[in-house]
Amino acid sequence: MLEAAVDALGGTHREGQATMALAASEAVDKREHLVVQAGTGTGKSLAYLVAAIRHAMAADTTVVVSTATIALQNQLIERDLPRLARALAPMLNREPTFAVLKGRRNYLCRNRLQTAGEEAEDTELFDPRQLSSLGRQVARLHEWAEETTTGDRDELEPGVSDLAWRQVSVGGNECVGARVCPFGQECFAEFAREAAGGVDVVVTNHAMLSIDMQQDFHLLPEHDTIVIDEAHELVDRATSVATETLTERTVSSAAKRAARLVEAGTSERLTECAEGLAMMFTEAPDGRLDQIDDGLAGAVAATRDAASACVTAIGPAPGDMDPDTAGDRRMALAALNEVHDAAVSVLESYDKPLRERTEVVWLTKAPSRPPSLNVAPLTIGGLLRDKLFGDRTVVLTSATLTLGGDFRALAGQWGLGREVTEEAADREARGLSPVPDTGTEGVGEDEDGPHRAEGEPRWRALDVGSPFEHSRRGILYVATHLPQPGRDGPDPAYLDEIAELIQAADGRALCLFSSMRAAQQASEELRERLDHPILCQGEDSTGRLVSRFAEEERSCLFGTLSLWQGVDVPGPSLSLVVVDRIPFPRPDDPLSSARQRSISAHGGNGFLSVAATHAALLLAQGTGRLLRSTEDRGVIAVLDPRLAKARYGGFLRASLPPYWGTSDPEVARSALRRLAAATEPAAAAVG
């Protein structure tokens, strides 16, 4: 089927793509999980879509495909699936069907639209100019509501602010339900769910998938197979969904909603709790809270009790409630339960001794945002093992899954045990013990250790490689002569190194920094020294900056985290990727530091399992921006000498493709000058 699809689409047959499609089909047939690393250019989306369609139509079921980014989601729905469906239709009984399904908050709510702009919720937090802009945006949303056939926020051009969109949308726990809502027969979210029912392939995102796993009722249609693309993002997205937050704003907002439905004294009590929390947040330290003082604990407990009292006062829903009251009641209960549950989670997290805790609590204080008290699970592997891998076949894929040279680091985070290799399967069939583990000790181990225990999901791993000749097309230059990076912004020697590399490449550089402050400082200083256009993240939307970078060949793009992934600029506009330092998580990051400590306390290598794994993943993603087509060539310059000198450097380098390596700056600059010279005649010919 894949071969026929490739021919119909006018594509090129790729060995890795064919291997992946066959492996995915076999995994689904055997009901066995599959982890596939498929490098850029493999054509992995076509491989897993063919396998998904084959199974869906043969078994008369639905296959769910989950992505991390909107860009890939749109690519699948708007380009890949329509073309593939048309190509496969002649060899199948019918044309395969597909749909996209997002969270309810992504769709305009007609019922909510009726009250948009009427509520004073949170408006005291914004200045008059913002409120005036909000009114204009809401007015435009009213006009758009008369035109749109989907109500999907992603189809609104130009977009609106999150604040404006909140005025016309509701979350799943706020929706009054189609049977009660006066617009239930015109609901965009319900239309999307109906469209997803019974189709062959449903495309969704990791957040929606995580929500579906973590609640009692299912948002996704019934299915027995899931394909997770961009699987390296799954743990972070699932953790984000599982994180609960308390702020003065969420508590006061819940109190305002309750005030419409309960006696004044009951809601005022919750308002007072919001003020008490704000006071305690001011006194509490920023960062991870291993212990909670009596004042903050008392404020959180009072908030829990006040929210519970409001819920009790609202009481059960009467049978003859009008839609407006039903809407007010549902949104109030949603806000109150969110506050109550977060408070309970914070307090219960301290019930166990520090070594036995399964959650981490931290306080976030930032100049641009109000303080927030957060609680998140230390690991997400148990949830994924039970809710994702339990009764479905899962195919996980990405260009970056082997960290330190194997799959165990991410597999451990997903809650998977030991891989079932052919040798291990044969030994199990003969009643023998598993093959002894000889890998890197401590990497990717979950609380059960690296060996596959009874009841753990069975999975196999596959690396189908890449069509790119990394050793011939890319140079990995590690600047071992530079000092170890410090904490006070870019060292002058680093700026000199970046300037020399950019001059050698004649621009064409994507410079990735560990912080926005470092990116801004470097861009400001180098603009005075270079005549190449330097674009810096934050000065325009990321999409527009990337477009300008691709169009203006001699330009450079400086930025931080979001540019490490997803930037796709093939061709002569990008021949140099600069990484200022190994992207370890911040030492004071509450979640990663707590995870490191927990793993170390249980005998594992916390640094290697958490910090080094995080860095390896980002480093592989960031350096992967260089080669985006088989014709691309260039240099990756890592300015952090620890990549070559530190003990963990081997683990990080093993996470990267096999680039040709050097520590000689002149070798790197000479290669860039040759590339720039080769590019000039072609550019002149085009001109």
C-alpha positions as CSV (number, residue, x, y, z in Angstrom):
1,M,0.0,0.0,0.0
2,L,2.9,2.4,0.8
3,E,4.5,1.8,-2.5
4,A,1.3,2.5,-4.4
5,A,0.7,5.7,-2.3
6,V,4.3,7.0,-3.0
7,D,3.8,6.4,-6.7
8,A,0.5,8.1,-6.8
9,L,1.9,11.1,-4.9
10,G,4.9,11.3,-7.2
11,G,7.3,10.7,-4.2
12,T,10.6,8.9,-3.8
13,H,10.8,5.5,-2.4
14,R,12.8,5.5,0.8
15,E,14.1,2.4,2.6
16,G,13.6,3.8,6.1
17,Q,10.0,4.8,5.3
18,A,9.1,1.4,4.0
19,T,10.8,-0.3,7.0
20,M,8.8,1.9,9.4
21,A,5.5,1.3,7.7
22,L,6.0,-2.4,7.8
23,A,7.0,-2.4,11.4
24,A,4.0,-0.2,12.4
25,S,1.6,-2.6,10.7
26,E,3.2,-5.6,12.3
27,A,3.1,-4.0,15.8
28,V,-0.7,-3.2,15.4
29,D,-1.3,-6.8,14.2
30,K,0.6,-8.2,17.2
31,R,-0.9,-5.7,19.6
32,E,2.6,-4.7,20.7
33,H,3.9,-1.2,21.3
34,L,6.5,0.2,18.9
35,V,9.0,3.0,19.4
36,V,10.5,4.3,16.1
37,Q,13.2,6.9,15.6
38,A,12.9,8.3,12.1
39,G,15.3,11.0,11.1
40,T,14.3,14.2,9.2
41,G,13.6,13.4,5.6
42,T,12.4,9.8,6.2
43,G,8.8,10.6,5.4
44,K,7.6,9.1,8.7
45,S,4.1,10.7,8.6
46,L,3.3,8.9,5.3
47,A,4.6,5.7,6.8
48,Y,2.5,5.7,9.9
49,L,-0.6,7.1,8.1
50,V,-0.6,4.2,5.6
51,A,-0.3,1.7,8.5
52,A,-3.1,3.6,10.4
53,I,-5.5,3.6,7.4
54,R,-4.8,0.0,6.7
55,H,-5.7,-1.1,10.2
56,A,-8.7,1.3,10.6
57,M,-10.3,0.1,7.4
58,A,-9.5,-3.6,7.9
59,A,-10.8,-3.6,11.5
60,D,-13.6,-1.0,11.0
61,T,-12.2,1.1,13.8
62,T,-10.6,4.5,14.4
63,V,-6.9,5.2,14.8
64,V,-5.9,8.3,16.7
65,V,-2.8,10.3,15.7
66,S,-1.5,12.8,18.3
67,T,1.0,15.6,17.6
68,A,2.7,18.1,19.8
69,T,2.6,21.1,17.5
70,I,-0.1,22.9,15.6
71,A,2.2,23.0,12.6
72,L,2.3,19.3,12.3
73,Q,-1.4,18.9,13.1
74,N,-2.3,21.3,10.3
75,Q,0.2,19.5,7.9
76,L,-1.5,16.2,8.5
77,I,-5.1,17.5,8.1
78,E,-4.5,20.0,5.3
79,R,-1.9,18.3,3.2
80,D,-0.9,14.7,4.0
81,L,-4.2,13.1,4.7
82,P,-6.2,14.6,1.8
83,R,-3.5,13.7,-0.7
84,L,-3.1,10.2,0.8
85,A,-6.8,9.6,0.9
86,R,-7.2,10.4,-2.8
87,A,-4.1,8.3,-3.7
88,L,-5.4,5.2,-1.8
89,A,-9.1,5.4,-2.9
90,P,-8.6,3.5,-6.2
91,M,-7.2,0.4,-4.3
92,L,-9.7,0.5,-1.4
93,N,-13.4,0.1,-1.3
94,R,-13.8,3.7,-0.4
95,E,-11.8,6.9,0.2
96,P,-10.4,6.9,3.8
97,T,-11.9,9.5,6.1
98,F,-10.3,11.7,8.7
99,A,-11.0,14.6,11.1
100,V,-9.3,16.8,13.5
101,L,-10.3,17.0,17.2
102,K,-9.1,19.7,19.6
103,G,-10.1,20.7,23.1
104,R,-13.4,22.5,23.6
105,R,-11.5,25.7,24.5
106,N,-10.3,25.9,20.9
107,Y,-13.8,26.4,19.5
108,L,-16.0,29.5,19.7
109,C,-19.0,29.0,22.0
110,R,-22.2,30.6,20.7
111,N,-23.7,30.6,24.2
112,R,-20.7,32.3,25.7
113,L,-20.6,34.7,22.9
114,Q,-23.9,36.2,24.0
115,T,-22.3,37.5,27.2
116,A,-18.9,38.3,25.8
117,G,-17.7,41.7,27.1
118,E,-20.5,41.9,29.7
119,E,-18.5,40.4,32.6
120,A,-16.0,42.4,34.6
121,E,-13.9,39.4,35.3
122,D,-10.2,40.3,35.7
123,T,-10.6,43.6,34.0
124,E,-9.1,45.5,36.9
125,L,-5.8,43.8,36.0
126,F,-5.6,45.6,32.6
127,D,-5.1,49.2,31.6
128,P,-7.8,51.1,29.6
129,R,-5.9,50.7,26.3
130,Q,-5.9,46.9,26.7
131,L,-9.6,46.9,27.5
132,S,-10.4,49.1,24.5
133,S,-8.4,46.6,22.4
134,L,-10.3,43.8,24.0
135,G,-13.6,45.3,23.1
136,R,-12.6,45.7,19.4
137,Q,-11.4,42.1,19.3
138,V,-14.6,40.7,20.8
139,A,-16.6,42.8,18.3
140,R,-14.6,41.2,15.5
141,L,-15.3,37.7,17.0
142,H,-19.0,38.5,16.8
143,E,-18.6,39.3,13.1
144,W,-16.5,36.2,12.6
145,A,-19.1,34.0,14.3
146,E,-21.5,34.8,11.5
147,E,-19.0,33.7,8.8
148,T,-17.2,30.7,10.2
149,T,-18.3,27.1,9.6
150,T,-16.0,25.5,12.2
151,G,-15.5,28.1,15.0
152,D,-11.9,26.9,15.2
153,R,-9.6,29.5,16.6
154,D,-6.8,28.5,14.3
155,E,-8.8,29.6,11.3
156,L,-9.2,33.1,12.6
157,E,-6.9,35.5,10.7
158,P,-5.5,37.6,12.1
159,G,-5.7,36.1,15.5
160,V,-6.9,37.6,18.8
161,S,-5.4,37.7,22.3
162,D,-5.9,34.9,24.8
163,L,-7.9,37.3,27.0
164,A,-10.3,38.1,24.1
165,W,-10.7,34.4,23.2
166,R,-11.6,33.5,26.8
167,Q,-14.6,35.8,26.4
168,V,-16.1,33.6,23.7
169,S,-15.0,30.1,24.7
170,V,-15.5,27.6,27.5
171,G,-13.5,24.6,28.8
172,G,-15.0,21.2,28.9
173,N,-15.8,21.5,32.6
174,E,-17.6,24.8,32.0
175,C,-19.9,23.7,29.2
176,V,-23.6,23.4,30.2
177,G,-24.1,20.5,27.7
178,A,-25.8,20.4,24.3
179,R,-29.2,19.3,25.8
180,V,-29.4,22.3,28.0
181,C,-27.6,24.9,25.9
182,P,-29.9,27.0,23.7
183,F,-27.2,26.7,21.0
184,G,-26.7,23.0,21.5
185,Q,-27.8,22.3,17.9
186,E,-25.3,24.9,16.6
187,C,-22.3,24.0,18.8
188,F,-19.0,24.0,16.9
189,A,-17.3,21.8,19.5
190,E,-20.1,19.2,19.1
191,F,-19.9,19.4,15.3
192,A,-16.1,18.6,15.6
193,R,-16.8,15.6,17.9
194,E,-19.5,14.3,15.6
195,A,-17.2,14.7,12.6
196,A,-14.6,12.6,14.5
197,G,-17.0,9.8,15.3
198,G,-16.6,6.9,12.9
199,V,-13.8,8.2,10.7
200,D,-10.7,6.2,10.0
201,V,-8.1,8.6,11.4
202,V,-8.6,11.3,14.1
203,V,-5.8,13.9,14.5
204,T,-5.5,15.5,17.9
205,N,-2.7,16.9,20.1
206,H,-0.8,15.7,23.2
207,A,-2.7,18.0,25.5
208,M,-6.0,16.6,24.4
209,L,-4.7,13.1,24.7
210,S,-3.4,13.8,28.2
211,I,-6.8,15.3,29.3
212,D,-8.5,12.2,27.9
213,M,-6.2,10.0,30.0
214,Q,-6.6,12.0,33.2
215,Q,-10.4,12.2,33.5
216,D,-13.3,9.8,34.0
217,F,-15.0,10.3,30.7
218,H,-13.4,10.2,27.2
219,L,-13.2,13.0,24.7
220,L,-11.7,10.9,21.9
221,P,-13.8,8.5,19.9
222,E,-13.4,4.8,20.8
223,H,-10.1,3.4,19.4
224,D,-7.6,0.6,19.8
225,T,-4.5,2.2,18.3
226,I,-2.7,5.5,18.8
227,V,0.2,7.0,16.8
228,I,2.1,9.6,18.8
229,D,4.3,11.8,16.6
230,E,6.7,14.2,18.2
231,A,6.8,11.7,21.0
232,H,9.8,13.3,22.7
233,E,7.3,16.0,23.8
234,L,4.8,13.6,25.4
235,V,6.1,13.7,29.0
236,D,6.3,17.5,29.2
237,R,2.8,17.9,27.7
238,A,1.2,15.3,30.0
239,T,3.0,16.8,33.0
240,S,1.7,20.3,32.1
241,V,-1.9,19.0,32.0
242,A,-1.5,17.2,35.3
243,T,-0.1,20.4,37.0
244,E,-2.5,22.3,39.3
245,T,-2.2,25.9,40.1
246,L,-3.5,28.3,42.8
247,T,-3.3,32.1,42.3
248,E,-5.1,35.1,43.9
249,R,-6.7,35.6,40.5
250,T,-8.2,32.1,40.1
251,V,-9.6,32.2,43.6
252,S,-11.1,35.7,43.3
253,S,-12.5,34.8,39.9
254,A,-14.2,31.7,41.4
255,A,-15.6,33.8,44.2
256,K,-17.1,36.3,41.7
257,R,-18.8,33.5,39.8
258,A,-20.1,32.0,43.0
259,A,-21.4,35.3,44.2
260,R,-24.2,35.2,41.6
261,L,-25.5,31.9,43.0
262,V,-24.9,31.9,46.8
263,E,-25.4,34.2,49.8
264,A,-23.0,37.1,50.0
265,G,-21.3,35.9,53.1
266,T,-20.3,32.6,51.6
267,S,-18.7,34.0,48.5
268,E,-17.0,36.9,50.5
269,R,-15.3,34.3,52.6
270,L,-13.6,32.9,49.4
271,T,-12.7,36.5,48.4
272,E,-11.0,37.0,51.7
273,C,-9.1,33.8,51.1
274,A,-7.8,35.1,47.8
275,E,-6.4,38.2,49.7
276,G,-4.9,35.9,52.4
277,L,-3.2,33.8,49.7
278,A,-1.7,36.9,48.1
279,M,-0.3,38.1,51.4
280,M,1.3,34.6,52.1
281,F,2.7,34.5,48.6
282,T,4.5,37.8,49.3
283,E,6.2,36.3,52.4
284,A,6.9,32.8,51.0
285,P,10.2,32.1,49.1
286,D,10.2,31.7,45.4
287,G,11.0,28.2,44.0
288,R,10.5,24.7,45.3
289,L,8.8,24.3,48.7
290,D,9.9,21.1,50.4
291,Q,8.2,22.3,53.6
292,I,5.2,24.6,53.9
293,D,5.0,27.0,56.8
294,D,2.0,27.3,59.0
295,G,0.9,30.7,57.5
296,L,0.8,29.4,53.9
297,A,-0.7,26.1,54.9
298,G,-3.4,27.8,56.8
299,A,-4.2,30.1,53.8
300,V,-4.4,27.1,51.4
301,A,-6.6,25.1,53.9
302,A,-8.9,28.1,54.3
303,T,-9.2,28.4,50.5
304,R,-10.0,24.7,50.2
305,D,-12.8,25.0,52.9
306,A,-14.2,28.2,51.5
307,A,-14.4,26.7,47.9
308,S,-16.0,23.6,49.3
309,A,-18.6,25.7,51.2
310,C,-19.5,27.6,48.0
311,V,-20.0,24.3,46.1
312,T,-22.2,23.0,48.9
313,A,-24.2,26.2,48.9
314,I,-24.8,26.0,45.1
315,G,-26.2,22.5,45.7
316,P,-27.6,20.0,43.1
317,A,-29.0,21.2,39.9
318,P,-32.8,21.6,39.7
319,G,-34.5,20.0,36.8
320,D,-36.1,23.1,35.3
321,M,-33.1,25.5,35.2
322,D,-33.0,28.1,32.4
323,P,-30.0,28.0,30.1
324,D,-28.4,31.3,31.5
325,T,-28.6,30.1,35.1
326,A,-27.3,26.6,34.0
327,G,-24.3,28.3,32.3
328,D,-23.5,30.5,35.3
329,R,-23.8,27.4,37.6
330,R,-21.6,25.2,35.5
331,M,-18.9,27.8,35.1
332,A,-18.9,28.6,38.8
333,L,-18.7,25.0,39.8
334,A,-15.8,24.5,37.3
335,A,-13.9,27.4,38.8
336,L,-14.6,26.4,42.4
337,N,-13.7,22.7,41.9
338,E,-10.4,23.7,40.2
339,V,-9.5,25.9,43.2
340,H,-10.6,23.2,45.7
341,D,-8.8,20.4,44.0
342,A,-5.6,22.4,43.7
343,A,-5.6,23.3,47.4
344,V,-6.2,19.7,48.3
345,S,-3.4,18.5,46.1
346,V,-1.0,21.0,47.7
347,L,-1.8,20.0,51.2
348,E,-1.8,16.3,50.6
349,S,1.5,16.4,48.9
350,Y,3.1,17.1,52.3
351,D,1.5,14.1,54.0
352,K,4.5,11.8,53.2
353,P,8.1,12.1,54.2
354,L,10.2,13.9,51.7
355,R,11.8,10.8,50.3
356,E,8.4,9.1,49.6
357,R,6.6,12.0,48.1
358,T,5.1,11.7,44.6
359,E,4.4,15.4,44.0
360,V,6.4,18.6,44.1
361,V,5.1,22.0,45.1
362,W,6.7,25.3,44.1
363,L,5.9,29.0,44.2
364,T,6.5,31.0,41.0
365,K,7.1,34.8,41.2
366,A,7.8,36.7,38.1
367,P,7.8,40.5,37.4
368,S,5.2,40.2,34.6
369,R,2.8,37.7,36.3
370,P,1.1,37.4,39.6
371,P,2.5,34.7,42.0
372,S,1.3,31.2,41.6
373,L,1.4,28.1,43.8
374,N,1.9,24.9,41.7
375,V,1.8,21.2,42.3
376,A,2.8,18.6,39.8
377,P,3.6,14.8,39.8
378,L,7.2,13.9,40.1
379,T,6.8,11.3,37.4
380,I,4.2,10.7,34.8
381,G,5.3,7.2,33.8
382,G,2.7,5.5,36.0
383,L,-0.2,7.4,34.5
384,L,1.0,6.7,30.9
385,R,1.6,3.0,31.7
386,D,-1.9,2.6,33.1
387,K,-3.9,4.9,30.9
388,L,-2.1,5.1,27.6
389,F,-0.4,1.7,27.2
390,G,-2.9,-0.4,29.1
391,D,-5.5,-1.5,26.6
392,R,-4.3,0.0,23.3
393,T,-1.5,-0.4,20.8
394,V,0.8,2.7,20.7
395,V,3.3,3.7,18.1
396,L,5.6,6.4,19.3
397,T,7.8,8.2,16.8
398,S,10.1,11.2,16.4
399,A,13.4,12.2,14.8
400,T,14.9,12.3,18.3
401,L,14.3,9.3,20.6
402,T,17.7,7.7,21.2
403,L,19.4,9.7,23.9
404,G,22.9,8.5,24.9
405,G,22.7,6.0,22.1
406,D,19.6,4.0,23.0
407,F,15.8,4.3,23.7
408,R,15.8,3.6,27.4
409,A,16.0,7.2,28.7
410,L,12.6,8.2,27.2
411,A,11.1,4.7,27.5
412,G,11.6,5.0,31.3
413,Q,9.9,8.4,31.4
414,W,7.0,6.9,29.5
415,G,6.5,4.1,32.1
416,L,7.7,1.4,29.7
417,G,9.9,-1.3,31.2
418,R,12.6,-3.3,29.4
419,E,12.4,-3.6,25.6
420,V,11.3,-7.0,24.3
421,T,14.1,-7.8,21.9
422,E,14.1,-10.9,19.7
423,E,16.6,-12.5,22.1
424,A,14.6,-11.6,25.2
425,A,11.4,-12.8,23.6
426,D,13.0,-16.1,22.8
427,R,14.3,-16.5,26.3
428,E,10.9,-15.7,27.8
429,A,9.3,-18.2,25.6
430,R,11.7,-20.9,26.9
431,G,11.1,-19.8,30.5
432,L,14.5,-18.2,31.0
433,S,15.3,-15.0,32.8
434,P,15.7,-11.8,30.8
435,V,19.0,-10.9,29.2
436,P,21.2,-9.1,31.7
437,D,21.1,-5.3,31.4
438,T,24.5,-4.0,30.2
439,G,23.5,-0.4,29.4
440,T,24.3,2.9,31.1
441,E,23.4,2.5,34.7
442,G,20.6,4.8,36.0
443,V,19.6,6.2,32.6
444,G,15.8,6.2,32.1
445,E,15.0,3.9,35.0
446,D,11.6,4.4,36.5
447,E,10.7,3.4,40.1
448,D,10.6,-0.2,39.0
449,G,14.1,-0.3,37.6
450,P,15.1,-1.2,34.1
451,H,13.9,-4.8,33.9
452,R,10.4,-5.6,32.5
453,A,8.2,-6.8,35.4
454,E,5.1,-8.9,34.9
455,G,2.2,-6.8,33.6
456,E,4.5,-4.1,32.1
457,P,3.7,-3.1,28.5
458,R,5.6,-5.1,25.8
459,W,7.4,-2.8,23.3
460,R,10.0,-2.9,20.6
461,A,12.3,-0.2,19.3
462,L,13.4,0.6,15.8
463,D,15.8,3.2,14.4
464,V,15.2,3.5,10.6
465,G,18.0,6.0,10.2
466,S,17.9,9.1,8.0
467,P,18.4,9.7,4.3
468,F,20.9,12.5,5.2
469,E,24.7,11.8,5.1
470,H,25.5,13.5,8.3
471,S,29.2,12.8,8.3
472,R,29.6,14.3,4.8
473,R,27.0,17.1,5.0
474,G,27.5,18.4,8.5
475,I,30.5,19.4,10.7
476,L,30.1,19.4,14.5
477,Y,32.6,22.0,15.8
478,V,33.1,22.1,19.6
479,A,35.0,25.2,20.7
480,T,37.2,23.6,23.3
481,H,39.4,26.7,23.6
482,L,36.7,28.8,25.1
483,P,36.2,29.2,28.8
484,Q,33.3,27.2,30.5
485,P,30.1,29.3,30.2
486,G,29.2,31.4,33.2
487,R,26.0,32.8,34.6
488,D,26.5,36.5,33.8
489,G,25.5,36.5,30.1
490,P,27.7,35.7,27.1
491,D,31.5,36.0,27.7
492,P,33.3,38.4,25.4
493,A,35.2,35.5,23.9
494,Y,31.9,33.9,23.0
495,L,30.7,37.0,21.2
496,D,34.0,37.1,19.3
497,E,33.6,33.5,18.3
498,I,30.0,34.0,17.1
499,A,31.0,37.1,15.1
500,E,33.9,35.3,13.3
501,L,31.6,32.3,12.5
502,I,28.9,34.6,11.1
503,Q,31.4,36.5,9.0
504,A,32.8,33.3,7.6
505,A,29.3,32.0,6.8
506,D,28.3,35.4,5.4
507,G,25.3,35.4,7.7
508,R,22.9,32.5,7.3
509,A,23.2,31.7,11.0
510,L,20.6,30.4,13.5
511,C,22.0,31.2,16.9
512,L,20.4,29.3,19.8
513,F,20.8,30.6,23.3
514,S,20.0,29.2,26.7
515,S,18.1,32.3,27.8
516,M,16.3,35.2,26.2
517,R,18.6,37.7,28.1
518,A,21.6,36.1,26.4
519,A,20.0,36.2,23.0
520,Q,19.1,39.9,23.4
521,Q,22.5,40.9,24.7
522,A,24.3,39.0,21.9
523,S,22.0,40.5,19.2
524,E,22.5,44.1,20.5
525,E,26.3,43.8,20.7
526,L,26.8,42.0,17.4
527,R,24.5,44.4,15.5
528,E,27.2,47.1,16.1
529,R,30.0,44.8,14.9
530,L,28.4,43.1,11.8
531,D,26.7,44.3,8.7
532,H,24.4,41.3,8.5
533,P,20.7,41.7,9.5
534,I,20.2,40.2,12.9
535,L,16.7,39.2,13.9
536,C,16.0,38.5,17.5
537,Q,13.1,36.5,19.0
538,G,10.6,38.7,20.7
539,E,10.9,41.6,18.3
540,D,8.1,40.2,16.1
541,S,6.1,37.0,16.0
542,T,8.2,33.9,15.8
543,G,6.6,32.8,12.5
544,R,7.3,36.2,10.8
545,L,10.9,36.1,12.1
546,V,11.5,32.7,10.7
547,S,9.9,33.7,7.4
548,R,12.2,36.7,7.1
549,F,15.2,34.6,8.0
550,A,14.4,32.2,5.2
551,E,13.8,34.9,2.7
552,E,16.8,37.1,3.5
553,E,19.8,34.8,2.9
554,R,22.4,36.9,4.6
555,S,20.3,37.4,7.8
556,C,20.8,35.8,11.2
557,L,18.2,34.7,13.7
558,F,18.9,34.8,17.4
559,G,16.6,33.2,20.0
560,T,15.9,30.8,22.7
561,L,13.8,27.8,23.6
562,S,11.0,27.8,20.9
563,L,13.6,28.1,18.2
564,W,15.4,25.0,19.3
565,Q,12.5,23.0,17.8
566,G,10.3,23.4,14.8
567,V,12.4,25.8,12.7
568,D,12.4,24.3,9.2
569,V,14.6,26.4,6.8
570,P,16.1,24.2,4.0
571,G,18.4,25.7,1.5
572,P,21.1,28.4,1.5
573,S,19.6,30.7,4.1
574,L,20.8,28.4,6.9
575,S,24.4,26.9,6.9
576,L,25.4,27.6,10.5
577,V,23.8,26.7,13.8
578,V,25.4,28.1,16.9
579,V,24.6,26.7,20.3
580,D,25.9,29.0,23.1
581,R,25.9,26.3,25.9
582,I,24.6,22.8,26.7
583,P,20.9,23.3,27.4
584,F,20.7,21.9,30.9
585,P,17.6,22.8,32.9
586,R,18.2,25.6,35.4
587,P,19.6,24.4,38.7
588,D,16.7,26.0,40.5
589,D,14.0,24.6,38.2
590,P,11.6,23.1,40.8
591,L,10.4,20.1,38.9
592,S,13.6,18.9,37.4
593,S,15.6,19.4,40.6
594,A,13.0,17.5,42.6
595,R,13.1,14.7,40.0
596,Q,16.9,14.5,40.2
597,R,16.8,14.4,44.0
598,S,14.1,11.7,44.0
599,I,16.0,9.4,41.6
600,S,19.3,9.9,43.4
601,A,17.6,9.1,46.8
602,H,16.4,5.8,45.3
603,G,19.9,4.8,44.1
604,G,19.7,6.1,40.5
605,N,21.8,8.7,38.7
606,G,19.6,11.8,39.0
607,F,21.8,14.1,37.0
608,L,22.1,11.7,34.1
609,S,18.5,10.6,34.2
610,V,17.0,14.1,34.3
611,A,19.4,17.0,33.6
612,A,21.6,15.2,31.0
613,T,18.6,13.6,29.3
614,H,16.8,17.0,29.1
615,A,20.0,18.5,27.6
616,A,20.5,15.7,25.1
617,L,17.0,16.0,23.8
618,L,17.2,19.7,23.3
619,L,20.7,19.5,21.8
620,A,19.6,16.9,19.3
621,Q,16.5,19.0,18.4
622,G,18.5,22.2,18.1
623,T,21.3,20.9,16.1
624,G,18.7,19.1,13.9
625,R,17.8,22.5,12.4
626,L,20.9,22.4,10.2
627,L,20.1,19.6,7.7
628,R,16.5,19.9,6.5
629,S,16.9,18.5,3.0
630,T,19.4,16.1,1.4
631,E,21.1,19.0,-0.3
632,D,21.8,21.0,2.8
633,R,25.3,21.4,4.2
634,G,26.8,23.4,7.0
635,V,28.4,23.6,10.5
636,I,27.0,23.2,14.0
637,A,29.1,25.2,16.4
638,V,28.7,24.3,20.1
639,L,30.6,27.0,22.1
640,D,30.4,25.0,25.3
641,P,33.7,23.1,25.8
642,R,32.0,20.7,28.3
643,L,30.6,18.8,25.3
644,A,34.1,17.5,24.6
645,K,35.7,17.6,28.1
646,A,33.1,16.6,30.6
647,R,32.4,13.0,31.6
648,Y,28.8,13.3,30.4
649,G,29.9,14.7,27.1
650,G,30.0,11.2,25.6
651,F,26.3,10.7,26.5
652,L,25.4,14.0,24.9
653,R,27.4,13.3,21.7
654,A,25.9,9.9,21.4
655,S,22.5,11.5,21.2
656,L,23.5,13.4,18.0
657,P,23.7,12.1,14.5
658,P,27.2,11.1,13.3
659,Y,28.5,14.5,12.1
660,W,32.1,14.9,11.2
661,G,33.8,16.4,14.3
662,T,36.4,19.0,14.9
663,S,37.6,21.4,17.7
664,D,39.7,23.5,15.3
665,P,38.0,26.9,14.7
666,E,39.8,27.5,11.5
667,V,38.5,24.2,10.0
668,A,34.9,25.3,10.8
669,R,35.4,28.8,9.5
670,S,37.1,27.6,6.3
671,A,34.2,25.2,5.6
672,L,31.7,28.1,6.1
673,R,33.7,30.4,3.7
674,R,33.6,27.7,1.0
675,L,29.9,27.2,1.4
676,A,29.3,31.0,1.3
677,A,31.4,31.2,-1.9
678,A,29.6,28.4,-3.5
679,T,26.3,30.0,-2.7
680,E,27.1,33.4,-4.2
681,P,27.2,32.4,-7.9
682,A,23.9,30.6,-7.5
683,A,22.3,33.7,-5.9
684,A,23.7,35.9,-8.6
685,A,22.3,33.7,-11.3
686,V,18.9,33.7,-9.7
687,G,19.0,37.5,-9.5
